């Protein structure tokens, strides 16, 4: 599964940085929200263009899809002084938030890529952590996978209409 999809770590970091630059000011913008935005960026882009935006792989976790290389990318972005990560304890759980320290580079993006990212930000970034988790649980790639199993990009072609981003009437 997903053997032909290979991580472009620089592209992945640029997408993370771009999303943080657009959403870091929002009160609801936490690590979990960022995870789901990254997932929908990659999987929606795959449904539209049959190629992954970043090449990242995602696993099924209780709260929804989680990018496998997220921690590595965040560490690199912090070391490059592009973002900062803040940790606050809420009851007994850590709440991670992010701020952009510099403008994200846009030279690594096509207009199609920016459009998909911006559409996902517009549609999903105001959801709370619980809302976006619940929403992600309805998407077919997550629904058909088991805990800790990698999500299959090909499952996007079997999404329910409310999750689908492609106009299939054009294909015939």
N, C-alpha and C positions, 0 to 999 in steps of 0.2 A: 504494500500500500504506500502511495506517495513516493515511490522510489525515484521518480523523475523530478522531484521537487527538492531543490538544494538551497540552503540558506545563503543569502547575500547579507552578511552581518552589517556591512556599511549601510545598505538600503534599509534594513530593519532598524538600525539605530536612527537613521534620518527620519523614518516614519514615526518612531517613538518621540523623537525630539519635536517634530512638527505637531503631533497631536498634543503634546504637553504645552507647546507654545500657544495653541488655540484654546486649551481647556484648563490649564493649570490654575487659573484664577477662580474656577468654579468651586463652590463649597463641597459639592458632591463628588468631585474628581479625586478618586482614590486609586490605589493599585488595581483593585478588582474592576473598576470601571475602565481603566486603561487596558487591562487584559482583554476585556470584551470588545472594546473598540478596535484593538489590533486584530482580533479574531475576525470580526466582521469586515474589516478592511481587506484582509487576505482572502477570505472565503467569498465575499461578494465580488471582488475583482476576479477571482477564479471562475465564478459562475458567468460573469460577463465576457471574459476574454480567454478563458481556459488556460490561464497561467497564474501562478501565485505572484502577488505583489512583492513579497519579501523572501519567499522560500522558507519561511518559518514553519515549524511543525507545532501542533497544538495537542494537548492531552485533555482527556475527560477528567475533570475534578468535580467535587460536590457542588461548588458554586459556579460551575460552568467551565468553558474552555480556558486553558492556560497555555501561553507560549513557552515552549521548552527552554529557549535561550534568553528569556527575559532578564534574569538576574545578571548574566554575563554582559548583556547589552547595556543595562542600567549602570553597572560598575564602570564600563568603558566610558559611557557618557559623562559620569561624574568625574572620572579621572581626566577627561578632556575639558572639564569645566564648562560643559554645555548645559547641564541641568544640575539641580540640587534635589535631594530626596530628604523628606522630613518624616520622622516617626513620632507618633503621639499614642500613648496608651489610652484606649477607650474601654472602660471597665477593665477587662483582663485581656483584651485583644489589641494588637498594634494596628494603628491606622497610618498607612503610608500615603503621603501626598508628594506632588512634584511641581517644580517651578523651572521654567526655562531661564537660563542665564544669558543666552545669546540668541540671535535670530537663527532659525534652522536653515541649513542650505537647501535651496530648491532646485539646484542644478541636476540633482540625481533623480528628478521626477519628470514624468511626462504629464501633459495636461489631463489625460485620461486618469492617471493615478491620483492626481490632486483632486479631480472631480469626485472620484469614489471616496476618498478620505473625507473630503468636505461634506459629502452627502451623509456619510455615517455620523460625522460629528453633529451635523444639524439634526438628524433623526434620533440619535441615541445618547448624546453626551449630557443631556439634562436629567437622565434617569438616575435614580439613586442606585447604590450598589445592589440592593435587593431586587429592584425593578429590572436592572439590566441582566442580573443573574437569571431571574425567572424568565425573562425574554429569551436569553440564550438557550435555556433548557427546552424551548419549543423548536429550535432549529434542528433539522434532520441530522447533520453530522454529529451533534452532541447526543441526540435521542437514540441513535442506533449504536452508540459505543458504550463500553463499560468503563467503570472507574479505572483510572491510570492508563487507559488504552488511547493510542493515537487516533485523532479524528481523521476521517477519510475525506479529502478534498472532493472526490467524485460524488459524494453524497449530496452536494449542493444541487445537482441536476434532478433531484427527487424531493426538493423542498415543497412545503405547503405554499400556496400563493401569497400568503401574508409575509413570507420570508424571502420569496424569490425576487431578484432584481433584474432578471433578464426577460425580454419580450420574446416568448417562444413562438408567437404567431409569425415571426419573420423567418423561422426555420422550416422549410418544407421544400 
